[in-house]
Amino acid sequence: MSYSFRSPVSGFMAWAERRLAEEVERNEQLAKDAGTAVCFVEHKKLPYNTTDSQKLDYIEQVDALRRQGIGSLKACKKVGMHPSTYSQWRNRFGLGRFVI
Protein backbone atom coordinates (compact mmCIF):
# COMPACT_ATOMS: atom_id res chain seq x y z
CA MET A 1 0.00 0.00 0.00
CA SER A 2 1.42 3.39 -0.92
CA TYR A 3 0.67 6.57 0.91
CA SER A 4 0.87 9.98 -0.60
CA PHE A 5 1.78 12.79 1.69
CA ARG A 6 0.35 16.17 0.88
CA SER A 7 1.67 19.06 2.88
CA PRO A 8 -0.55 21.98 3.92
CA VAL A 9 1.49 24.25 1.65
CA SER A 10 0.83 22.16 -1.45
CA GLY A 11 -2.86 22.05 -0.50
CA PHE A 12 -2.90 25.81 -0.28
CA MET A 13 -1.10 26.14 -3.62
CA ALA A 14 -3.68 23.88 -5.28
CA TRP A 15 -6.50 25.98 -3.79
CA ALA A 16 -4.81 29.23 -4.85
CA GLU A 17 -4.31 27.96 -8.39
CA ARG A 18 -7.99 26.98 -8.65
CA ARG A 19 -9.07 30.30 -7.17
CA LEU A 20 -6.92 32.32 -9.59
CA ALA A 21 -8.22 30.32 -12.55
CA GLU A 22 -11.81 31.00 -11.44
CA GLU A 23 -11.08 34.71 -11.04
CA VAL A 24 -9.43 34.97 -14.47
CA GLU A 25 -12.40 33.20 -16.04
CA ARG A 26 -14.83 35.50 -14.23
CA ASN A 27 -12.90 38.62 -15.34
CA GLU A 28 -12.83 37.41 -18.93
CA GLN A 29 -16.59 36.84 -18.82
CA LEU A 30 -17.15 40.31 -17.37
CA ALA A 31 -14.97 41.81 -20.10
CA LYS A 32 -16.92 39.94 -22.75
CA ASP A 33 -20.25 41.09 -21.26
CA ALA A 34 -19.20 44.72 -20.78
CA GLY A 35 -17.11 45.03 -23.91
CA THR A 36 -13.98 46.22 -22.11
CA ALA A 37 -12.03 45.54 -18.97
CA VAL A 38 -9.50 47.60 -17.10
CA CYS A 39 -7.23 45.33 -15.13
CA PHE A 40 -4.67 47.82 -13.94
CA VAL A 41 -5.07 51.54 -13.63
CA GLU A 42 -1.86 53.43 -14.26
CA HIS A 43 -1.27 56.03 -11.59
CA LYS A 44 0.26 59.35 -12.42
CA LYS A 45 3.43 59.97 -10.43
CA LEU A 46 5.49 63.07 -9.95
CA PRO A 47 9.12 62.92 -11.04
CA TYR A 48 11.69 62.64 -8.25
CA ASN A 49 13.84 65.45 -9.59
CA THR A 50 11.11 68.10 -9.49
CA THR A 51 12.43 71.65 -9.33
CA ASP A 52 11.01 74.29 -7.00
CA SER A 53 9.26 76.08 -9.86
CA GLN A 54 7.65 72.80 -10.94
CA LYS A 55 6.54 72.14 -7.37
CA LEU A 56 4.91 75.57 -7.26
CA ASP A 57 3.18 74.77 -10.58
CA TYR A 58 1.78 71.55 -9.10
CA ILE A 59 0.59 73.43 -6.03
CA GLU A 60 -1.12 75.99 -8.28
CA GLN A 61 -2.82 73.22 -10.28
CA VAL A 62 -4.25 71.73 -7.08
CA ASP A 63 -5.27 75.18 -5.82
CA ALA A 64 -7.04 75.93 -9.12
CA LEU A 65 -9.04 72.71 -8.82
CA ARG A 66 -9.87 73.50 -5.21
CA ARG A 67 -11.14 76.95 -6.23
CA GLN A 68 -13.55 75.14 -8.57
CA GLY A 69 -15.02 73.36 -5.55
CA ILE A 70 -13.15 70.06 -5.81
CA GLY A 71 -11.95 68.66 -2.50
CA SER A 72 -8.26 68.52 -1.72
CA LEU A 73 -8.01 64.72 -1.93
CA LYS A 74 -9.61 64.57 -5.37
CA ALA A 75 -7.66 67.59 -6.61
CA CYS A 76 -4.37 66.04 -5.51
CA LYS A 77 -5.32 62.75 -7.14
CA LYS A 78 -6.12 64.50 -10.44
CA VAL A 79 -2.75 66.25 -10.43
CA GLY A 80 -0.97 63.04 -9.38
CA MET A 81 0.23 64.28 -6.03
CA HIS A 82 -0.19 62.72 -2.61
CA PRO A 83 -2.15 65.00 -0.24
CA SER A 84 0.66 64.97 2.33
CA THR A 85 3.14 66.04 -0.36
CA TYR A 86 0.82 68.91 -1.25
CA SER A 87 0.69 70.04 2.38
CA GLN A 88 4.44 69.66 2.88
CA TRP A 89 5.22 71.68 -0.23
CA ARG A 90 2.76 74.44 0.76
CA ASN A 91 4.47 74.67 4.14
CA ARG A 92 7.97 74.55 2.64
CA PHE A 93 7.18 77.52 0.39
CA GLY A 94 5.46 79.44 3.21
CA LEU A 95 2.01 79.24 1.61
CA GLY A 96 0.28 77.92 4.73
CA ARG A 97 -3.16 76.37 4.52
CA PHE A 98 -5.32 76.78 1.43
CA VAL A 99 -7.97 79.47 1.81
CA ILE A 100 -10.42 80.42 -0.92
ABEGO torsion letter per residue (X at the ends): XBBBBBBAAAAAAAAAAAAAAAAAAAAAAAAAAAGBBBABBBBBBBBAABBAAAAAAAAAAAAAAAAAGBBAAAAAAAAGBBAAAAAAAAAAAGAEBBBX
